Amino acid sequence: MRHQQDALTAAPDNLSITMLRQPDKATLMENLAGAEFLISERAGVLDLDIIQSAPHLKLIQRLGSLTYDIDLAAAQAAGVPVCYWPVPGVIRVAEHLVMQILAVGKKLREVETVALAASSEWGASQRTTEDIFAYNWSRRVGVNQLWQRTVGIIGFGEIGVELARRLKGWDCTLLYNKRRRLPEIAETELSLTYVGADELYAQSDYLVNLLPYFPSTDMFWDTAVFAKMKTGAYLVSCGSGSTIDESALAEAIKTGKLAGAALDTYEFEPIRTDNPLIPLAQAGYNILLTPHTAAGTEDAGNVGAKREQEYSNIGHVLAQRPLQYRII
């Protein structure tokens, strides 16, 4: 896959690298027999047997921030430090999702349009002081909040993890649904509650779509699913574009079933002029559309330089310098 090739290309020349894709336990242990460093990508159990099969190991590093499936006690007993390594693109998508949630909840496009119009229809304007001001002078309604609201996340992977970390300070109720439930220790760390899909739809004030594309998720968000959502809820999405029936979403917003939506990905990209959400957004409905930029653009054309940083801790071990993002 492309991101794995990028990782290989970015590796320092003095490293001899073996890359394994979803190895079984025996294969992993066999390859660790002479290994000095283990970089594990985002998920995968690293238990006592695996750690003991690597007598020369000097570092375990997890790409991503979840380390619940690494036996830290075994690593500590073996004298092997464990670090995690943040994935910048993932974090930027999580930041974008927070922006989407706030933007639709606060009706950002609508209220900005009102302010930029500077219309005289709202009455005479006065210079503001401590006692003279015109709160909500345009008489907006439905401007909402994130504080103490329920946020549901479906398709919960590394982006969902980083989003949950960023929402912990908002006093939200965080619900999630995924094929394989996280262990209790991870749920507690992230202040998450696991629920079934129907309960997620019914309870969430903001529903976050992070589903990847599979034949089973094609047009997943359809009329039937929108009908199960709480009336007045919002949908925000940085998942695969083709998981959303955009015509069904447009209808759910037009009828008032949903209070708004924010999307960064689409069934057809670049977005087509016949996308049914565009005329609604232009007509002033609470819709925020961005051109698949949630992961940011600073890495464009320079992926290798960013991936090189993932090897920094190896250099730190060899130079006996303090490790970054160390857990034990």
C-alpha positions in Angstrom: 0.0 0.0 0.0 1.1 3.6 -0.7 1.6 4.7 3.0 3.7 1.6 3.7 5.9 2.4 0.7 6.2 5.9 1.9 7.4 4.6 5.3 10.1 2.4 3.6 11.2 5.3 1.4 11.6 7.6 4.4 13.7 5.1 6.4 17.3 5.9 7.2 19.8 4.2 5.0 21.6 2.5 7.9 18.5 0.5 8.9 17.7 -3.0 7.5 13.9 -3.1 7.5 11.5 -6.0 7.3 7.9 -4.9 6.8 5.1 -7.4 7.6 1.5 -6.9 6.8 -0.9 -8.5 9.3 1.5 -11.3 10.2 0.3 -14.1 12.4 1.9 -14.5 15.8 4.3 -17.2 14.8 5.6 -15.2 11.8 6.0 -12.1 13.9 8.0 -13.9 16.6 10.2 -15.5 13.9 11.1 -12.2 12.5 11.7 -10.6 15.9 14.4 -13.1 16.8 17.2 -10.8 15.6 15.3 -7.5 15.6 16.5 -4.5 17.6 13.5 -2.2 17.0 9.8 -2.9 16.5 7.5 -0.3 15.0 3.8 -1.4 15.3 1.2 0.3 13.2 -1.9 1.4 15.2 -3.1 -2.0 16.4 -2.0 -5.5 17.1 -1.4 -7.5 20.3 2.2 -7.5 21.5 2.1 -9.9 24.4 4.6 -11.6 26.7 5.5 -14.3 24.2 6.2 -11.9 21.4 8.3 -9.6 23.6 10.3 -12.6 24.9 10.9 -13.8 21.4 13.0 -10.7 20.7 16.0 -10.8 23.1 17.8 -8.0 21.3 14.9 -5.6 21.3 15.8 -2.0 22.3 12.5 -0.2 21.5 8.8 -0.8 20.8 7.1 2.1 19.1 3.4 2.3 18.3 2.3 4.5 15.4 -0.9 6.1 16.8 -1.8 6.7 20.4 -3.5 3.5 21.6 -1.3 1.1 23.5 -3.8 -1.0 25.4 -2.8 -4.1 23.4 0.9 -3.9 24.3 2.0 -5.9 27.4 3.7 -3.0 29.2 4.6 -5.1 32.2 6.4 -7.7 30.0 8.2 -4.9 28.1 9.3 -3.3 31.4 10.5 -6.6 32.7 12.6 -7.1 29.5 14.0 -3.6 29.8 12.4 -2.5 26.5 11.1 1.1 26.4 7.7 1.6 24.8 6.7 4.8 23.0 3.7 5.9 20.9 4.1 8.2 17.9 1.3 10.6 16.9 0.1 10.5 13.3 -0.1 14.1 12.2 -2.7 13.6 9.4 -5.0 11.7 11.8 -4.8 14.5 14.3 -5.6 17.1 11.7 -8.7 15.2 10.7 -9.8 15.1 14.3 -9.3 18.9 14.5 -11.3 19.3 11.4 -14.1 17.2 12.9 -14.2 19.5 16.0 -14.5 22.5 13.6 -17.3 20.8 11.7 -19.2 20.0 14.9 -18.9 23.6 16.1 -19.7 25.1 12.7 -23.0 23.3 12.2 -24.0 23.6 15.9 -23.3 27.4 15.8 -24.8 27.8 12.3 -21.5 29.4 11.3 -22.3 30.0 7.6 -25.7 31.5 8.4 -24.5 33.9 11.1 -21.4 34.9 9.1 -23.6 35.8 6.1 -25.9 37.9 8.4 -22.9 39.8 9.8 -21.2 40.4 6.4 -24.5 41.7 5.0 -24.5 44.5 7.6 -28.2 45.1 6.7 -30.2 48.0 8.0 -33.3 45.8 8.3 -32.2 45.0 11.9 -32.7 48.5 13.1 -30.6 51.6 14.0 -27.0 50.9 15.0 -25.5 52.3 18.2 -22.0 52.4 19.5 -21.6 49.7 22.1 -20.7 50.3 25.7 -20.9 48.2 28.9 -24.7 48.8 28.9 -25.4 49.4 25.2 -25.3 46.4 22.9 -27.7 44.4 20.8 -27.4 40.7 21.6 -28.7 38.6 18.7 -29.8 41.6 16.8 -30.7 39.5 13.8 -33.0 37.3 15.9 -31.3 34.0 15.0 -32.8 30.7 16.3 -31.3 27.3 16.7 -27.7 28.4 17.5 -26.6 25.4 19.6 -23.8 24.2 21.8 -21.4 21.3 22.1 -21.1 21.5 25.9 -23.1 18.7 27.6 -24.3 17.3 24.3 -24.0 13.7 23.1 -21.6 12.9 20.3 -21.8 9.6 18.6 -18.9 8.2 16.5 -19.4 5.3 14.1 -16.4 3.7 12.3 -14.2 4.2 15.3 -10.5 3.9 14.4 -7.5 6.1 15.1 -9.3 9.3 13.9 -12.1 8.5 16.4 -9.5 8.1 19.1 -8.0 11.5 18.5 -11.4 13.1 18.2 -12.4 11.6 21.6 -9.2 12.9 23.2 -10.1 16.4 21.9 -13.7 16.3 23.1 -12.9 15.1 26.7 -12.7 18.7 27.9 -16.1 19.7 26.5 -18.2 17.8 29.1 -19.8 15.7 26.3 -21.2 12.3 26.5 -19.2 10.2 24.0 -20.8 7.2 22.4 -19.2 4.9 19.8 -19.9 1.9 17.7 -17.5 -0.4 15.8 -17.2 -4.0 14.7 -14.9 -5.0 17.5 -15.5 -3.2 20.8 -12.5 -1.7 22.6 -11.4 -3.2 25.9 -12.7 -1.5 29.1 -9.3 0.1 29.8 -9.4 2.0 26.5 -13.0 3.0 26.9 -12.2 4.4 30.4 -9.1 6.3 29.2 -11.2 8.0 26.4 -14.4 8.4 28.4 -16.3 6.3 25.8 -19.5 4.3 26.1 -20.1 1.5 23.6 -23.7 1.2 22.2 -25.4 -0.5 19.4 -25.9 1.3 16.1 -29.6 2.0 16.6 -29.0 3.4 20.1 -26.2 5.6 18.7 -28.5 7.1 16.1 -31.3 7.7 18.6 -29.2 9.4 21.3 -26.6 11.4 19.4 -27.0 15.2 19.0 -24.0 15.1 16.7 -23.2 12.0 14.7 -19.7 11.5 13.4 -19.2 9.3 10.3 -15.8 7.8 10.0 -16.7 4.7 8.1 -14.2 3.4 5.5 -15.5 2.2 2.2 -16.3 -1.4 1.8 -19.2 -3.0 -0.3 -21.0 -3.4 3.0 -20.8 0.4 3.8 -21.7 1.6 0.3 -24.5 4.1 0.7 -24.7 3.1 4.4 -26.2 6.5 5.4 -29.5 6.2 3.6 -33.1 7.3 4.2 -33.7 4.4 6.7 -30.7 5.4 8.8 -31.5 9.1 8.8 -35.0 8.2 10.0 -33.5 6.5 13.0 -31.5 9.6 14.0 -32.7 12.1 16.6 -34.8 14.9 15.1 -32.7 18.0 15.0 -29.3 16.1 15.1 -26.3 17.0 13.0 -24.2 14.7 10.8 -20.5 15.4 10.3 -18.4 13.3 8.1 -14.7 12.6 7.3 -15.4 9.0 6.4 -15.5 7.7 2.9 -17.7 9.8 0.6 -19.5 6.9 -0.9 -20.8 5.8 2.5 -23.4 8.6 2.3 -26.5 8.8 0.1 -26.2 12.5 -0.5 -29.7 12.8 -2.0 -31.1 11.1 1.1 -29.1 13.5 3.3 -30.3 16.5 1.4 -33.9 15.4 1.9 -33.4 14.8 5.6 -32.1 18.4 5.9 -34.8 19.9 3.7 -37.5 18.3 5.8 -36.0 19.3 9.1 -35.2 15.8 10.2 -31.6 16.9 10.6 -30.5 20.4 11.7 -27.4 20.4 9.5 -24.5 18.5 8.1 -20.8 19.0 7.4 -18.9 16.9 4.8 -15.3 16.8 3.7 -15.7 13.8 1.3 -18.1 13.0 -1.4 -19.4 10.2 -3.6 -17.7 11.8 -6.6 -14.5 13.7 -6.2 -13.7 16.5 -7.1 -17.3 17.3 -6.1 -19.7 17.5 -9.1 -22.0 20.4 -9.9 -25.0 18.2 -9.6 -24.3 17.3 -5.9 -27.7 17.7 -4.2 -26.1 19.4 -1.2 -24.7 22.3 -3.1 -28.0 24.1 -4.0 -29.1 23.6 -0.4 -25.9 25.2 1.0 -26.3 28.0 -1.5 -29.9 28.5 -0.4 -28.8 29.0 3.2 -29.4 25.6 4.7 -27.0 24.6 7.6 -24.6 22.8 5.4 -20.8 23.1 5.4 -18.9 21.5 2.5 -15.1 21.4 2.4 -12.9 20.1 -0.5 -11.4 17.0 1.1 -8.8 18.9 3.1 -9.4 17.6 6.6 -6.0 16.0 6.8 -4.4 19.3 6.0 -2.1 20.3 3.1 1.3 21.0 4.7 2.5 17.5 3.8 1.7 17.7 0.1 4.8 16.8 -1.9 6.8 16.2 1.3 5.4 13.0 2.8 8.9 11.5 3.1 10.2 14.2 5.4 7.2 13.7 7.7 7.6 9.9 7.7 11.3 10.3 8.6 10.3 11.6 12.0 8.8 8.2 12.8 12.3 6.8 13.0 13.6 9.6 15.3 13.4 7.5 18.5 15.6 4.8 16.9 18.3 7.5 16.6 17.6 8.6 20.2 18.1 5.0 21.4 21.4 4.7 19.5 22.6 8.0 20.8 21.3 7.4 24.3 19.1 10.5 24.2 15.7 10.8 25.9 12.8 9.2 23.9 9.8 11.2 22.6 6.3 10.1 23.6 7.6 7.5 26.0 5.1 5.5 28.0 7.6 3.3 30.0 
